Amino acid sequence: MDVMGDLLGGVRARGRVFHRRASSPPWALRFAAPPSLALATMVRGEAWVVPSGGPARPLRPGEVALVHGGRSFVIADSPGTPPRVFVHDGDGDGAGEADEPAAGGRGRPGDGHVLVTAAYRACGDLCRRLLAVLPGLLVVPAGDARLEPVLRLLRAEVAASAPGRQVVLDRLLDVLLVVALRAWFEREEAAAPGWYVALGDPRIGRALRLIHGSPARGWTVASLAREVGMSRAAFARRFAALVGQPPLAYVTEWRMALAADLLARPDTTVAAAARRVGYADAFGFSAAFKRVRGVSPSAVRAPG
């Protein structure tokens, strides 16, 4: 496992297909109850994404938009078109006469505009760490060689009415999210976070994978350096330069993020969370958690 895998490990798509019967505007959908993270791509036709309080961005076929921040947004034929369809929790409630949501395997888009969206709602503390380094709205341009194979499969699935369509659609959207994030972080405008850049370094990337693969292991700077074939001092300097913080500070912060997600489950006790992230007793874990997070573990634990 690596950083990206851990951050997206519990995130799953719920995809929807919206199509317009007529090929002429106007049309507009307002996503009035946005999820933690939303993805949108045009299978056919062009659109605009208009976030609440932000500038509109065009969305063309082959491009992928990601929206987060919990604010409503509109996808429309033009930035000024008033919404006629209001989408709540992925459902097309109040669809106007010219707009039709085709959900799951029901309905097959004809000619005209075809929009595919995905809602990612299961976003815990780990996922929020990823969202914190993303702009509220980003658009990955068309033409990226990594996006096109997934988009080609997505277009084929939307056009078909085969059994299990929703399952295939959702899994393709999960893949599209990861590929779109890779493509975004490699763009100059993205200012990719240190941990993403460090994954490309043969030695520091390996150290990050070791930490994420065995977060409860008693890591020290010396043991990590030994695993990746570096001196202790050289490893500490290079890790801090690429990741942006010292190795053990990263280890502790990551353990506390994992623990926060564990504590969000009603059946996880403070002692159990402590053991899962490498602490022998709840007392030492609680002290570390409060030092890093500013609150005690019991303050964030879900009611049992």
C-alpha positions as CSV (number, residue, x, y, z in Angstrom):
1,M,0.0,0.0,0.0
2,D,1.1,3.6,-0.6
3,V,-0.1,7.0,0.4
4,M,-2.6,7.4,-2.4
5,G,-4.0,3.9,-1.8
6,D,-4.5,4.6,1.9
7,L,-6.1,8.0,1.3
8,L,-8.6,6.5,-1.2
9,G,-8.9,3.1,0.4
10,G,-12.4,3.6,1.8
11,V,-13.8,5.9,-1.0
12,R,-16.3,4.3,-3.4
13,A,-18.2,5.9,-6.2
14,R,-21.9,6.1,-6.8
15,G,-22.3,6.9,-10.4
16,R,-25.2,8.6,-12.3
17,V,-25.8,9.2,-16.0
18,F,-27.7,12.3,-17.0
19,H,-28.8,12.8,-20.6
20,R,-30.7,15.4,-22.5
21,R,-33.2,14.2,-25.1
22,A,-32.8,17.3,-27.3
23,S,-29.4,18.5,-28.5
24,S,-30.1,22.2,-28.1
25,P,-29.8,24.2,-24.9
26,P,-30.8,25.4,-22.4
27,W,-30.1,22.8,-19.7
28,A,-28.7,23.0,-16.2
29,L,-28.4,20.7,-13.1
30,R,-27.7,22.0,-9.6
31,F,-26.1,19.6,-7.2
32,A,-27.8,21.0,-4.2
33,A,-26.4,18.5,-1.6
34,P,-22.9,17.9,-2.8
35,P,-20.9,14.9,-1.5
36,S,-17.4,15.2,0.0
37,L,-16.0,14.8,-3.5
38,A,-17.7,14.8,-6.8
39,L,-16.5,13.8,-10.3
40,A,-18.0,14.8,-13.6
41,T,-17.2,14.0,-17.2
42,M,-19.0,14.7,-20.5
43,V,-19.5,11.6,-22.6
44,R,-21.1,13.7,-25.3
45,G,-21.4,17.4,-25.7
46,E,-19.8,20.3,-23.8
47,A,-20.8,21.9,-20.5
48,W,-19.7,24.4,-17.8
49,V,-19.1,23.6,-14.2
50,V,-20.2,26.6,-12.0
51,P,-19.1,26.2,-8.3
52,S,-20.9,28.3,-5.7
53,G,-18.8,31.4,-5.1
54,G,-16.2,30.5,-7.7
55,P,-15.5,31.1,-11.4
56,A,-17.1,28.8,-14.0
57,R,-14.9,26.3,-15.9
58,P,-15.7,24.7,-19.3
59,L,-16.0,20.9,-19.4
60,R,-15.4,19.2,-22.7
61,P,-15.5,15.6,-23.7
62,G,-12.4,13.8,-22.5
63,E,-12.0,16.1,-19.6
64,V,-12.6,15.2,-15.9
65,A,-13.7,17.7,-13.3
66,L,-13.4,17.2,-9.5
67,V,-15.4,19.3,-7.1
68,H,-15.1,19.3,-3.3
69,G,-15.6,21.6,-0.3
70,G,-19.3,20.8,0.4
71,R,-20.6,23.8,-1.6
72,S,-23.3,23.4,-4.2
73,F,-22.4,23.6,-7.9
74,V,-24.1,23.7,-11.3
75,I,-23.3,21.8,-14.5
76,A,-25.0,23.5,-17.5
77,D,-24.8,24.3,-21.2
78,S,-23.8,27.9,-20.3
79,P,-22.6,29.6,-17.1
80,G,-25.7,31.7,-17.0
81,T,-28.4,29.1,-17.5
82,P,-30.6,28.8,-14.4
83,P,-31.0,25.2,-13.0
84,R,-34.0,23.2,-14.0
85,V,-32.9,20.0,-12.4
86,F,-31.9,19.7,-8.7
87,V,-29.8,16.7,-7.7
88,H,-30.0,15.5,-4.1
89,D,-27.8,12.5,-3.0
90,G,-27.3,11.5,-6.6
91,D,-31.0,11.5,-7.5
92,G,-32.5,13.7,-10.1
93,D,-35.4,15.2,-8.2
94,G,-37.7,17.7,-10.0
95,A,-36.3,17.0,-13.5
96,G,-37.5,19.5,-16.0
97,E,-39.3,18.5,-19.2
98,A,-36.2,18.6,-21.4
99,D,-33.8,17.0,-18.9
100,E,-33.9,13.4,-17.9
101,P,-31.6,11.6,-15.3
102,A,-30.9,8.1,-16.4
103,A,-29.9,6.4,-13.2
104,G,-28.1,3.0,-12.9
105,G,-29.2,0.7,-15.8
106,R,-32.5,2.5,-16.4
107,G,-32.7,4.3,-19.7
108,R,-30.3,4.6,-22.5
109,P,-29.0,8.0,-23.6
110,G,-29.9,9.0,-27.2
111,D,-28.5,11.9,-29.1
112,G,-27.6,15.1,-27.2
113,H,-25.6,15.9,-24.2
114,V,-24.5,13.0,-21.9
115,L,-23.0,13.7,-18.5
116,V,-21.7,11.1,-16.1
117,T,-21.2,12.1,-12.4
118,A,-19.9,10.2,-9.4
119,A,-20.5,11.0,-5.7
120,Y,-17.9,10.0,-3.1
121,R,-19.5,10.3,0.3
122,A,-17.5,7.9,2.5
123,C,-14.7,10.4,3.1
124,G,-13.1,10.0,6.5
125,D,-10.0,11.6,8.0
126,L,-7.7,10.0,5.5
127,C,-9.7,11.1,2.5
128,R,-9.9,14.7,3.9
129,R,-6.1,14.8,4.0
130,L,-6.2,14.3,0.2
131,L,-8.9,16.9,-0.3
132,A,-6.9,19.4,1.7
133,V,-4.3,19.6,-1.1
134,L,-6.8,20.0,-3.9
135,P,-8.4,23.1,-5.2
136,G,-12.2,23.3,-4.8
137,L,-12.6,22.8,-8.5
138,L,-10.1,21.3,-10.8
139,V,-10.4,20.1,-14.4
140,V,-8.0,17.6,-15.9
141,P,-7.7,18.5,-19.6
142,A,-8.4,16.0,-22.4
143,G,-5.6,14.2,-24.2
144,D,-4.0,12.5,-21.3
145,A,-3.0,9.0,-22.4
146,R,-3.9,7.6,-18.9
147,L,-7.5,9.0,-19.0
148,E,-8.5,7.9,-22.5
149,P,-8.6,4.1,-21.9
150,V,-10.9,4.5,-18.9
151,L,-13.1,7.0,-20.6
152,R,-13.4,4.7,-23.6
153,L,-14.7,1.9,-21.4
154,L,-17.0,4.4,-19.6
155,R,-18.5,5.6,-22.9
156,A,-19.1,2.0,-23.9
157,E,-20.8,1.1,-20.6
158,V,-23.0,4.2,-20.8
159,A,-24.1,3.4,-24.3
160,A,-25.0,-0.2,-23.4
161,S,-27.8,-1.6,-21.2
162,A,-26.1,-4.8,-20.1
163,P,-26.8,-6.5,-16.8
164,G,-24.7,-5.2,-13.9
165,R,-24.3,-1.8,-15.5
166,Q,-24.3,0.2,-12.3
167,V,-21.6,-2.0,-10.7
168,V,-19.4,-1.6,-13.8
169,L,-20.1,2.1,-14.0
170,D,-19.2,2.6,-10.3
171,R,-15.9,0.6,-10.6
172,L,-14.9,2.5,-13.7
173,L,-15.5,5.8,-11.9
174,D,-13.3,4.6,-9.0
175,V,-10.5,3.9,-11.5
176,L,-11.1,7.2,-13.3
177,L,-10.8,9.1,-10.0
178,V,-7.4,7.6,-9.2
179,V,-6.1,8.2,-12.8
180,A,-7.4,11.7,-12.9
181,L,-5.6,12.5,-9.6
182,R,-2.4,11.1,-10.9
183,A,-2.7,13.2,-14.1
184,W,-3.6,16.3,-12.0
185,F,-0.7,16.0,-9.6
186,E,1.8,15.7,-12.4
187,R,0.7,19.0,-13.9
188,E,2.8,22.1,-13.0
189,E,-0.3,24.0,-11.8
190,A,-1.1,21.4,-9.3
191,A,1.8,22.1,-6.9
192,A,1.8,18.4,-5.9
193,P,2.2,17.7,-2.2
194,G,5.5,16.5,-0.9
195,W,4.3,12.9,-0.2
196,Y,3.3,12.5,-3.8
197,V,6.6,13.8,-5.2
198,A,8.4,11.6,-2.7
199,L,6.7,8.5,-4.0
200,G,8.7,8.9,-7.2
201,D,12.0,8.8,-5.4
202,P,13.4,5.2,-5.3
203,R,14.4,5.3,-1.7
204,I,12.1,7.8,0.0
205,G,9.2,6.3,-2.0
206,R,10.1,2.9,-0.6
207,A,10.2,4.3,2.9
208,L,6.7,5.8,2.5
209,R,5.4,2.4,1.3
210,L,7.0,0.6,4.2
211,I,5.4,3.1,6.7
212,H,2.0,2.7,5.1
213,G,2.3,-1.0,4.7
214,S,3.2,-1.5,8.4
215,P,2.1,1.6,10.4
216,A,2.2,-0.2,13.7
217,R,5.8,-1.3,13.3
218,G,8.3,0.4,15.7
219,W,9.9,2.5,13.1
220,T,13.0,4.6,13.9
221,V,15.0,6.8,11.6
222,A,17.8,4.3,11.7
223,S,15.5,1.3,10.8
224,L,13.9,3.1,7.9
225,A,17.3,4.3,6.7
226,R,18.6,0.7,6.9
227,E,15.6,-0.6,4.9
228,V,16.3,1.7,2.0
229,G,20.0,1.5,2.1
230,M,20.9,5.0,3.2
231,S,22.8,6.4,6.2
232,R,20.7,7.7,9.0
233,A,21.7,11.3,8.4
234,A,21.3,11.3,4.7
235,F,18.0,9.6,4.9
236,A,16.6,12.1,7.4
237,R,17.7,15.0,5.3
238,R,16.3,13.6,2.1
239,F,13.0,12.6,3.6
240,A,12.4,16.0,5.2
241,A,13.4,17.8,1.9
242,L,11.0,15.8,-0.2
243,V,8.1,15.1,2.2
244,G,8.2,18.4,4.1
245,Q,8.6,17.0,7.6
246,P,11.0,14.7,9.5
247,P,10.4,10.9,9.2
248,L,9.2,10.2,12.7
249,A,6.9,13.3,12.6
250,Y,5.4,11.8,9.5
251,V,5.0,8.4,11.1
252,T,3.3,9.8,14.1
253,E,1.0,12.1,12.1
254,W,0.0,9.2,9.8
255,R,-0.7,6.9,12.8
256,M,-3.0,9.5,14.3
257,A,-4.9,9.9,11.0
258,L,-5.4,6.2,10.8
259,A,-6.5,6.1,14.4
260,A,-9.0,8.9,13.8
261,D,-10.7,6.9,11.1
262,L,-10.7,3.8,13.3
263,L,-12.3,5.7,16.2
264,A,-15.0,6.8,13.8
265,R,-16.3,3.2,13.9
266,P,-18.7,2.6,16.8
267,D,-17.1,-0.8,17.6
268,T,-13.5,0.5,18.0
269,T,-12.3,1.3,21.5
270,V,-9.4,3.7,22.3
271,A,-7.3,0.7,23.4
272,A,-8.1,-1.2,20.2
273,A,-7.1,1.9,18.0
274,A,-3.9,2.3,20.0
275,R,-2.9,-1.3,19.3
276,R,-3.7,-1.0,15.6
277,V,-1.3,1.9,15.2
278,G,1.5,0.6,17.3
279,Y,1.0,1.7,20.8
280,A,1.2,-0.8,23.7
281,D,-1.1,1.1,25.9
282,A,-4.0,3.6,25.6
283,F,-2.3,6.1,27.9
284,G,0.7,6.7,25.6
285,F,-1.5,6.7,22.5
286,S,-3.9,9.2,24.1
287,A,-1.0,11.6,24.9
288,A,0.3,11.3,21.4
289,F,-3.1,11.8,19.8
290,K,-3.9,14.9,21.8
291,R,-0.4,16.3,21.1
292,V,-0.9,15.9,17.3
293,R,-4.7,16.4,16.9
294,G,-5.4,18.8,19.8
295,V,-8.2,16.7,21.3
296,S,-8.3,13.4,23.1
297,P,-9.2,10.2,21.3
298,S,-12.4,9.9,23.3
299,A,-13.5,13.3,21.9
300,V,-13.6,11.9,18.4
301,R,-14.7,8.4,19.1
302,A,-18.1,7.4,17.6
303,P,-20.7,6.5,20.2
304,G,-20.6,2.8,20.8
